[in-house]
């Protein structure tokens, strides 16, 4: 809603800057989207009068003029051909600025000095839609008799400041200048000056010219009509056109402009019919007939049906109620008598009709919010008052008001103690009553609040509390904790903190987060080679699925990650490292009798320049960040979704916590993934349960360390973990570190064997180790390797 500041000032004294006003209104609940200052880029452009015109001596298309600007006469050279003597024109003086950061300076055109520039509409950043009298090409000619030297911005009304409000759908009363002025008055603690409407009626009674019948009161509770005779169609006065332009509405003629003006001022859309086109002099508000057609004012034929409400005469529809009038009753330039319509239509019906017709208008946008039924008469009275004031016609006596469905006024009991407890404030009852009365709520001595009809959003005591809070000032309400045992400081749970840390770690390891649906297809089980007797095939079936591909709740995340990898790979992404934190849904039994268990899962996916050890290293980095030390990886050869020789399970404190490895080639082929694709499926609950974020620090060692290197030959199938377990068992408390630094297979190593080399570090916390102690420990280690793994020491 664009509200010109000068218009608002008619009804409330705004004595602050536009920025301060916008901030105050936003704080009280009327959010300001922006402030538009018209003519901000324009300066030193004044009214001038042409007193002399001569042809340029050296240019056929140029003219040398003398222009009187009040304080002096200046010479201006121009190429305009539409000017003549005694024309009043806008003149940009030397030093003037124009839109687009254009500056005017003194210069010469073909040797003749020019001290300014005459301006067209386009050069003032205006349009011919706003100024239809402007020439298509040429200087804009102002009305004669203006004060010479006066600022063109004042003369043309392009110095308005407009406040652009974002009005929420529950506040249709603020889709009007009056509604916003009321809010502004309470916000600034100023008097709200209601418009004084007094209609000067003459001649016959309106009921002698037209009657109204409402056949569908559920869609139209009220319809009022006023009649104006001796109509004179013409342009609107300057002040009205300026206000309409500032509010974003193009002026057309005095009658149309009055209906638009009242719509903006009162928030009540209106329509005017040429009375001679209302057949039978009767307005009938009814549902359209199926198959009925109407050519609307935009010259389009509209197909109507019985879901739409129309305004009709005795033989045909003449308007789509609340949307647009018909061309068959349009106000023509020779109209002598017109009917002003002011009605209240049911919002949902208007919205559906506008949507079905593909015709959303300013009127329909307001009606669909739900307008005040009591605003019908004040709005139509204001319209005919303007008609009389502008000399556009004679207002007939009386109103034809058909009010068939009255609404009951909402009443609420004001309980200051409860409102203060609810808000956490200490506002006096007198201040509460003062705020409510300023908003035009009625409050009697017993505390009964009568809600005005223009506030349909106020239904209960909490709504009253909101009205008090926003004008008391949200910034004046002190922040407090909840009272009682339940009061706690808001913070994340330990589980949430661990989950955040998991995500942060994955991102720091170079993985991108993916998001997939929890719905999946039963076909996915076969795609990942899941055994027929697997418990994971027992999935929750969705009663109303989007389709077979989304018909069950997933029990494994492997198909979803492979689908993401396949999509990236087939779009020529050479490398990807991905992760997802999501849920699988495991039912206790089928058919389900209770909600399935929602199990959080961390899924990792990689392909490209990567291998099994990159995946394993990422998991180890995660375990390190979570403080999990007691873990191990064990080979897995019986999981049909993974490669039997390149897969390992993650065990934390002896319990299964997940699986990592290369995807089985058959599975990769089915999903059209790269041949070497790596996945990890980790149970988040295990990570949370075993995490230890509190770090324990050890003092720096006082005694030196002793290192020994050992190289041995072992069978090819011996894993390094088996070797390390024996070293740890045989070393006792003095072992500090084990580092694998070489694995070799080649000519010097027998077939079926490999060479493995370690660096072992020993240290005691209470003494310096002797060579003898270290030697005894190394002997134990070598003996254990020989006995258990048939290892041979390399010389």
ZATIKOL-85522 format. One record per residue (C-alpha): residue number from 1; x, y, z. Coordinates in steps of 0.1 Angstrom, whole numbers, m for minus. Layout:
<rs>
 num     x     y     z
 NUM     X     Y     Z
...
</rs>
This chain:
<rs>
 num     x     y     z
   1     0     0     0
   2    16    33   m12
   3     5    62    11
   4    15    97     1
   5    27   116    32
   6     7   147    24
   7   m24   127    22
   8   m18   111    55
   9   m12   145    70
  10   m48   155    62
  11   m58   132    91
  12   m29   132   115
  13    m2   157   124
  14    31   139   113
  15    58   162   127
  16    88   138   123
  17   110   130    94
  18    99   103    69
  19   126    80    82
  20   115    85   118
  21    79    80   108
  22    87    48    89
  23   107    34   119
  24    79    42   143
  25    52    26   122
  26    73    m5   116
  27    78    m8   154
  28    40    m5   160
  29    32   m33   135
  30    27   m15   102
  31    58   m26    84
  32    74    m1    60
  33    89   m16    29
  34   105    16    15
  35   103    54    12
  36   100    70   m22
  37   109   106   m26
  38    95   120   m59
  39   118   145   m77
  40   147   137   m55
  41   171   139   m84
  42   157   171   m97
  43   170   206   m87
  44   170   242  m101
  45   142   236  m126
  46   118   265  m126
  47    88   279  m144
  48    98   301  m174
  49    78   321  m200
  50    90   324  m236
  51    90   361  m246
  52   110   359  m278
  53   118   333  m305
  54   142   336  m334
  55   157   312  m359
  56   193   302  m353
  57   215   319  m379
  58   236   288  m385
  59   212   259  m380
  60   178   253  m396
  61   165   230  m367
  62   175   252  m338
  63   158   283  m323
  64   171   310  m301
  65   147   320  m273
  66   145   345  m245
  67   129   331  m214
  68   116   351  m185
  69   122   332  m152
  70   110   361  m129
  71   143   372  m116
  72   159   376  m150
  73   156   369  m187
  74   179   341  m200
  75   188   330  m235
  76   181   293  m243
  77   189   276  m276
  78   165   247  m283
  79   157   222  m310
  80   120   219  m299
  81    95   227  m326
  82    63   227  m305
  83    70   259  m285
  84    55   293  m293
  85    55   328  m278
  86    40   332  m243
  87    43   295  m235
  88    50   286  m199
  89    76   258  m198
  90    99   240  m173
  91   135   254  m176
  92   166   237  m162
  93   190   265  m152
  94   228   264  m153
  95   238   241  m124
  96   205   222  m125
  97   205   184  m120
  98   182   160  m139
  99   174   123  m134
 100   203   100  m144
 101   229   124  m127
 102   227   148  m157
 103   239   183  m149
 104   232   214  m169
 105   260   238  m177
 106   265   270  m198
 107   274   263  m234
 108   272   272  m270
 109   252   257  m298
 110   266   265  m332
 111   282   296  m318
 112   252   309  m299
 113   253   310  m261
 114   227   289  m242
 115   221   294  m205
 116   198   265  m197
 117   175   238  m212
 118   138   235  m217
 119   125   202  m204
 120   103   174  m218
 121    83   150  m197
 122   109   123  m203
 123   137   145  m191
 124   119   149  m158
 125   116   111  m155
 126    78   112  m159
 127    56    94  m184
 128    29   104  m208
 129     6    79  m190
 130     7   103  m160
 131     6   134  m182
 132   m16   125  m212
 133   m15   162  m224
 134    22   160  m229
 135    35   160  m265
 136    50   128  m278
 137    81   146  m288
 138    88   181  m275
 139    88   204  m245
 140    61   201  m219
 141    38   232  m219
 142    27   242  m184
 143    m7   259  m177
 144    m5   297  m182
 145    m4   322  m154
 146    20   304  m131
 147    44   323  m109
 148    76   327  m129
 149   107   313  m113
 150    87   290   m90
 151   100   254   m85
 152    86   230  m111
 153    85   202   m85
 154    59   222   m66
 155    40   233   m97
 156    38   198  m112
 157    33   180   m79
 158    64   158   m82
 159    78   165   m47
 160    57   140   m28
 161    71   115    m3
 162    54    82    m5
 163    56    55    22
 164    53    20     9
 165    36    m2    36
 166    35   m40    36
 167     0   m48    48
 168    m7   m83    61
 169   m38  m101    50
 170   m54   m99    84
 171   m54   m61    84
 172   m77   m50    54
 173   m84   m18    73
 174   m49    m6    67
 175   m53    m9    29
 176   m66    27    31
 177   m52    61    39
 178   m77    65    68
 179   m67    31    83
 180   m30    40    82
 181   m37    75    95
 182   m55    59   125
 183   m24    37   131
 184    m1    67   127
 185   m21    88   152
 186   m19    62   179
 187    18    55   171
 188    28    92   173
 189     3    99   201
 190   m15   125   180
 191   m51   132   174
 192   m68   113   146
 193   m88   137   125
 194  m116   118   108
 195  m128   131    74
 196  m159   153    77
 197  m184   141    51
 198  m215   161    44
 199  m234   154    12
 200  m254   182    m5
 201  m284   165   m20
 202  m307   180   m45
 203  m336   169   m68
 204  m354   136   m68
 205  m350   106   m46
 206  m325    80   m56
 207  m351    52   m51
 208  m371    67   m80
 209  m342    59  m104
 210  m330    25   m92
 211  m339    m5   m69
 212  m316   m32   m55
 213  m323   m69   m49
 214  m298   m93   m34
 215  m305  m129   m43
 216  m274  m145   m27
 217  m269  m128     7
 218  m243  m154    16
 219  m220  m138   m10
 220  m232  m102    m7
 221  m245   m91    27
 222  m249   m54    17
 223  m252   m34   m15
 224  m257     4   m15
 225  m263    27   m45
 226  m264    65   m50
 227  m275    83   m81
 228  m259   114   m96
 229  m276   134  m123
 230  m264   162  m147
 231  m230   145  m149
 232  m201   164  m164
 233  m172   141  m175
 234  m139   158  m176
 235  m104   159  m161
 236   m98   157  m124
 237   m83   187  m105
 238   m46   189  m102
 239   m45   180   m65
 240   m65   147   m70
 241   m43   137  m100
 242   m11   143   m80
 243   m24   122   m51
 244   m34    93   m73
 245    m1    93   m92
 246    18    93   m59
 247    m2    63   m48
 248     5    45   m80
 249   m28    50   m98
 250   m31    66  m133
 251   m57    94  m135
 252   m84    89  m162
 253  m113   113  m157
 254  m131   129  m128
 255  m157   100  m122
 256  m133    71  m125
 257  m107    91  m104
 258  m133    96   m77
 259  m139    59   m74
 260  m102    52   m72
 261   m96    80   m48
 262  m123    67   m24
 263  m109    32   m27
 264   m75    44   m16
 265   m88    67    11
 266  m115    45    26
 267  m103    11    14
 268  m137     4    m1
 269  m136    m5   m39
 270  m164    12   m58
 271  m178    11   m93
 272  m199    35  m114
 273  m225    25  m139
 274  m240    46  m167
 275  m276    46  m155
 276  m291    46  m189
 277  m275    11  m195
 278  m290    m4  m164
 279  m321   m21  m180
 280  m352   m19  m160
 281  m335     5  m136
 282  m329   m24  m113
 283  m297   m39   m98
 284  m298   m76   m91
 285  m270   m93   m72
 286  m270  m129   m81
 287  m249  m159   m91
 288  m239  m161  m128
 289  m257  m186  m150
 290  m235  m215  m163
 291  m225  m205  m198
 292  m232  m168  m193
 293  m207  m144  m209
 294  m197  m108  m202
 295  m172   m85  m219
 296  m153   m67  m192
 297  m139   m32  m192
 298  m106   m46  m205
 299  m124   m56  m237
 300  m121   m93  m230
 301  m150  m118  m232
 302  m153  m137  m199
 303  m170  m171  m196
 304  m189  m172  m163
 305  m204  m200  m142
 306  m226  m204  m111
 307  m197  m202   m87
 308  m193  m165   m95
 309  m213  m135   m82
 310  m224  m109  m108
 311  m241   m76  m107
 312  m269   m77  m132
 313  m299   m57  m144
 314  m332   m73  m154
 315  m318   m89  m185
 316  m280   m95  m183
 317  m249   m93  m162
 318  m232   m59  m161
 319  m202   m66  m138
 320  m183   m94  m121
 321  m189   m86   m84
 322  m157   m73   m67
 323  m136   m79   m98
 324  m144   m57  m128
 325  m173   m39  m145
 326  m187   m48  m178
 327  m182   m28  m210
 328  m220   m28  m215
 329  m225    m3  m187
 330  m192    17  m190
 331  m193    54  m183
 332  m191    72  m216
 333  m182   108  m222
 334  m218   117  m228
 335  m232   100  m197
 336  m259   122  m180
 337  m268   100  m149
 338  m246    75  m131
 339  m251    50  m104
 340  m223    47   m77
 341  m221    12   m63
 342  m206     5   m29
 343  m210   m31   m17
 344  m196   m58     5
 345  m188   m91   m12
 346  m177  m124     4
 347  m139  m125     1
 348  m134  m162    m8
 349  m159  m160   m36
 350  m142  m129   m51
 351  m108  m145   m49
 352  m119  m177   m66
 353  m138  m158   m93
 354  m107  m136  m100
 355   m85  m167  m101
 356  m108  m186  m124
 357  m111  m156  m148
 358   m74  m148  m146
 359   m83  m113  m136
 360   m69  m100  m104
 361   m76   m63   m98
 362   m70   m37   m71
 363  m107   m42   m61
 364  m105   m80   m59
 365   m72   m78   m40
 366   m90   m58   m13
 367  m123   m77   m12
 368  m106  m111    m8
 369   m91   m99    25
 370  m126   m94    40
 371  m137   m58    41
 372  m158   m39    67
 373  m195   m41    59
 374  m201    m9    79
 375  m177    10    56
 376  m201     8    26
 377  m222    39    34
 378  m194    63    45
 379  m174    54    13
 380  m203    61   m11
 381  m211    93     8
 382  m175   104     4
 383  m177    97   m34
 384  m207   117   m40
 385  m194   145   m18
 386  m164   147   m41
 387  m187   147   m71
 388  m205   177   m57
 389  m173   195   m47
 390  m157   190   m81
 391  m189   202   m99
 392  m192   169  m117
 393  m229   164  m111
 394  m260   167   m89
 395  m264   142   m61
 396  m300   128   m58
 397  m315   125   m23
 398  m311    94    m3
 399  m293    60    m6
 400  m307    27   m18
 401  m293     5     9
 402  m300   m32     8
 403  m285   m47    40
 404  m297   m83    43
 405  m272   m99    66
 406  m259   m80    95
 407  m229   m91   116
 408  m228   m91   154
 409  m203   m69   171
 410  m176   m88   189
 411  m172   m81   227
 412  m143   m90   249
 413  m137   m85   286
 414  m107   m64   295
 415   m87   m80   324
 416   m56   m58   330
 417   m40   m82   355
 418   m42  m111   331
 419   m29   m90   301
 420     1   m77   322
 421     9  m113   333
 422     6  m124   297
 423    29   m97   284
 424    53   m95   313
 425    44   m58   318
 426    30   m34   344
 427     7   m13   323
 428   m20     6   341
 429   m57     0   332
 430   m60    37   323
 431   m32    34   297
 432   m48     2   282
 433   m81    19   279
 434   m65    50   263
 435   m48    29   237
 436   m80     9   228
 437  m101    41   226
 438   m75    57   203
 439   m79    27   180
 440  m117    33   181
 441  m126     3   204
 442  m154    11   228
 443  m147     4   265
 444  m174     8   291
 445  m169    11   329
 446  m172   m26   335
 447  m143   m34   312
 448  m163   m47   282
 449  m145   m39   250
 450  m166   m36   218
 451  m145   m43   188
 452  m150   m20   158
 453  m163   m37   126
 454  m132   m28   107
 455  m111   m50   129
 456  m122   m86   121
 457   m88   m99   133
 458   m95   m91   169
 459  m115  m121   183
 460  m102  m128   218
 461   m83  m115   248
 462   m49  m123   233
 463   m57  m101   204
 464   m65   m72   228
 465   m32   m78   245
 466   m14   m76   212
 467   m30   m42   204
 468   m19   m29   238
 469    16   m44   234
 470    24   m29   200
 471    14     6   210
 472    29     4   245
 473    61    m5   225
 474    76   m39   222
 475   110   m22   229
 476    96   m11   263
 477    88   m47   274
 478   117   m60   294
 479   131   m94   285
 480   125  m120   313
 481   127  m157   318
 482    96  m178   323
 483    86  m181   359
 484    83  m215   376
 485   103  m247   376
 486   101  m251   338
 487   122  m219   332
 488   154  m228   315
 489   179  m211   293
 490   175  m219   257
 491   204  m240   243
 492   210  m271   222
 493   209  m305   238
 494   241  m326   239
 495   228  m347   210
 496   221  m316   189
 497   256  m303   196
 498   272  m336   186
 499   251  m337   154
 500   263  m301   146
 501   299  m312   152
 502   295  m342   129
 503   283  m319   101
 504   310  m293   107
 505   336  m321   106
 506   323  m335    74
 507   324  m301    58
 508   359  m294    71
 509   370  m327    54
 510   358  m313    21
 511   324  m331    19
 512   292  m314     6
 513   259  m320    24
 514   231  m337     4
 515   194  m339    11
 516   172  m368    m1
 517   136  m379     4
 518   125  m403    32
 519   101  m419     7
 520   116  m445   m16
 521   108  m475   m38
 522   107  m513   m30
 523   127  m518   m62
 524   157  m502   m44
 525   162  m533   m23
 526   169  m554   m54
 527   191  m526   m68
 528   215  m529   m38
 529   215  m568   m38
 530   197  m569    m5
 531   190  m606     5
 532   154  m617     3
 533   153  m625    40
 534   168  m592    51
 535   149  m574    79
 536   155  m542    60
 537   129  m553    34
 538   102  m549    61
 539    93  m513    53
 540    64  m491    63
 541    40  m488    33
 542    25  m453    27
 543   m13  m453    24
 544   m15  m425    m2
 545    18  m425   m21
 546    28  m401   m48
 547    37  m431   m69
 548    55  m465   m67
 549    89  m447   m66
 550    78  m431   m33
 551    56  m458   m18
 552    76  m469    13
 553    96  m453    41
 554   132  m461    37
 555   150  m485    59
 556   185  m479    44
 557   201  m447    30
 558   224  m466     5
 559   201  m462   m26
 560   195  m425   m20
 561   232  m417   m18
 562   239  m438   m48
 563   212  m419   m67
 564   228  m386   m58
 565   262  m399   m69
 566   247  m412  m102
 567   231  m379  m109
 568   264  m360  m104
 569   285  m385  m123
 570   261  m386  m153
 571   262  m348  m154
 572   300  m350  m159
 573   310  m340  m124
 574   344  m357  m123
 575   347  m360   m85
 576   323  m357   m56
 577   325  m361   m18
 578   291  m361    m1
 579   274  m367    32
 580   239  m367    45
 581   225  m367    81
 582   190  m383    78
 583   167  m410    92
 584   157  m445    84
 585   124  m458    96
 586   124  m493   112
 587    90  m508   122
 588    87  m530   152
 589    63  m552   133
 590    41  m552   102
 591    14  m542    99
 592    24  m514   121
 593     7  m509   154
 594    29  m481   166
 595    52  m455   151
 596    84  m469   136
 597   117  m462   151
 598   134  m432   135
 599   171  m440   135
 600   195  m412   126
 601   222  m422   100
 602   253  m405    87
 603   258  m415    51
 604   291  m407    32
 605   296  m411    m5
 606   327  m406   m27
 607   340  m411   m62
 608   367  m398   m84
 609   403  m392   m72
 610   397  m411   m40
 611   400  m446   m25
 612   391  m467     5
 613   417  m451    27
 614   403  m416    20
 615   369  m427    33
 616   385  m445    63
 617   406  m414    71
 618   375  m392    70
 619   357  m415    95
 620   388  m416   117
 621   390  m378   117
 622   354  m377   128
 623   360  m402   156
 624   390  m381   167
 625   369  m349   168
 626   343  m367   189
 627   369  m380   213
 628   362  m416   205
 629   394  m437   210
 630   382  m473   215
 631   373  m483   180
 632   385  m507   153
 633   378  m517   117
 634   370  m553   109
 635   369  m568    74
 636   335  m576    60
 637   331  m601    32
 638   294  m611    34
 639   276  m578    27
 640   261  m581    m8
 641   260  m543   m13
 642   297  m539    m9
 643   329  m553   m25
 644   339  m584    m5
 645   376  m575    m3
 646   374  m537     2
 647   349  m533    30
 648   351  m529    68
 649   327  m526    97
 650   333  m499   123
 651   332  m513   159
 652   331  m489   188
 653   339  m505   222
 654   331  m539   206
 655   297  m529   193
 656   287  m525   156
 657   285  m488   146
 658   286  m488   108
 659   301  m500    76
 660   325  m484    51
 661   338  m496    18
 662   337  m498   m20
 663   303  m504   m35
 664   298  m538   m52
 665   305  m535   m89
 666   271  m550   m97
 667   253  m523   m76
 668   274  m496   m91
 669   264  m507  m126
 670   227  m508  m117
 671   228  m472  m104
 672   251  m461  m133
 673   277  m450  m108
 674   315  m450  m114
 675   332  m484  m111
 676   350  m473   m79
 677   323  m457   m57
 678   328  m456   m19
 679   301  m455     8
 680   300  m452    45
 681   269  m458    67
 682   275  m448   103
 683   249  m450   132
 684   247  m415   147
 685   233  m429   180
 686   266  m448   186
 687   286  m417   179
 688   266  m397   204
 689   267  m424   231
 690   305  m429   229
 691   316  m393   223
 692   337  m375   249
 693   341  m338   241
 694   359  m330   274
 695   396  m331   266
 696   421  m345   290
 697   456  m330   290
 698   488  m347   301
 699   518  m329   313
 700   548  m327   290
 701   571  m358   296
 702   601  m353   319
 703   620  m383   306
 704   633  m391   271
 705   617  m415   247
 706   634  m445   231
 707   626  m456   195
 708   632  m490   179
 709   625  m499   143
 710   614  m534   134
 711   609  m550    99
 712   594  m584    94
 713   581  m608    68
 714   545  m620    73
 715   520  m638    51
 716   501  m617    27
 717   468  m623    44
 718   480  m610    78
 719   465  m576    86
 720   484  m548   102
 721   459  m547   130
 722   468  m582   141
 723   505  m571   142
 724   497  m539   162
 725   475  m558   187
 726   504  m582   195
 727   529  m552   199
 728   505  m535   223
 729   499  m567   243
 730   536  m574   247
 731   548  m538   254
 732   531  m531   286
 733   528  m496   301
 734   560  m482   285
 735   546  m482   250
 736   539  m447   237
 737   534  m450   200
 738   534  m473   170
 739   539  m461   134
 740   537  m482   103
 741   561  m467    79
 742   566  m494    52
 743   547  m522    34
 744   567  m538     6
 745   561  m567   m18
 746   587  m573   m45
 747   617  m594   m58
 748   634  m596   m24
 749   603  m609    m7
 750   591  m645   m12
 751   558  m652   m31
 752   528  m649    m8
 753   547  m628    18
 754   550  m591    24
 755   575  m569    44
 756   560  m547    71
 757   581  m522    90
 758   572  m503   122
 759   587  m476   143
 760   579  m483   180
 761   584  m456   207
 762   588  m464   244
 763   588  m440   274
 764   583  m442   311
 765   567  m414   331
 766   588  m419   362
 767   623  m428   349
 768   647  m429   320
 769   644  m463   303
 770   676  m484   299
 771   686  m503   269
 772   682  m535   288
 773   645  m527   296
 774   637  m518   260
 775   656  m549   248
 776   636  m572   270
 777   603  m557   257
 778   614  m560   220
 779   623  m597   226
 780   587  m603   240
 781   573  m585   209
 782   593  m606   185
 783   585  m638   203
 784   547  m630   202
 785   549  m621   164
 786   568  m653   157
 787   544  m675   177
 788   511  m661   167
 789   517  m648   131
 790   548  m668   121
 791   565  m635   114
 792   602  m636   104
 793   625  m608   115
 794   643  m592    85
 795   680  m587    91
</rs>
